[in-house]
Amino acid sequence: MFTLWMLIASGLIVGGLLVAVLCMEQTLSDNAGDL
C-alpha cells in the first residue's frame, strides 16, 4: 500500500511539474509574440 501511495504521489508531482513547464513555455512564447 505504501509503495502504491508513493507511486501516486510521485506521479502527481511529475505531472504538476510538466504542466507548470508547459504553462511557462506558453506564457513566455505569448509574451515574446506580443513584444
Legacy VTK file of the C-alpha trace (Angstrom):
# vtk DataFile Version 3.0
C-alpha trace
ASCII
DATASET POLYDATA
POINTS 35 float
0.000 0.000 0.000
2.749 2.452 0.966
4.570 1.828 -2.330
1.315 2.422 -4.237
0.740 5.737 -2.457
4.359 6.729 -3.142
3.915 5.943 -6.855
0.689 8.001 -6.989
2.328 10.917 -5.153
5.396 10.852 -7.424
3.132 10.667 -10.490
1.122 13.695 -9.342
4.320 15.658 -8.625
5.817 14.814 -12.041
2.511 15.671 -13.772
2.319 19.000 -11.944
5.896 19.863 -12.931
5.197 19.002 -16.587
2.038 21.144 -16.604
3.903 24.032 -14.953
6.712 23.820 -17.543
4.191 23.756 -20.411
2.324 26.762 -18.969
5.592 28.678 -18.507
6.658 27.942 -22.101
3.257 29.068 -23.420
3.299 32.295 -21.387
6.895 33.047 -22.432
6.092 32.410 -26.106
2.934 34.551 -25.858
4.872 37.399 -24.218
7.585 37.197 -26.892
4.890 37.259 -29.599
3.207 40.303 -28.017
6.546 42.118 -27.807
LINES 1 36
35 0 1 2 3 4 5 6 7 8 9 10 11 12 13 14 15 16 17 18 19 20 21 22 23 24 25 26 27 28 29 30 31 32 33 34
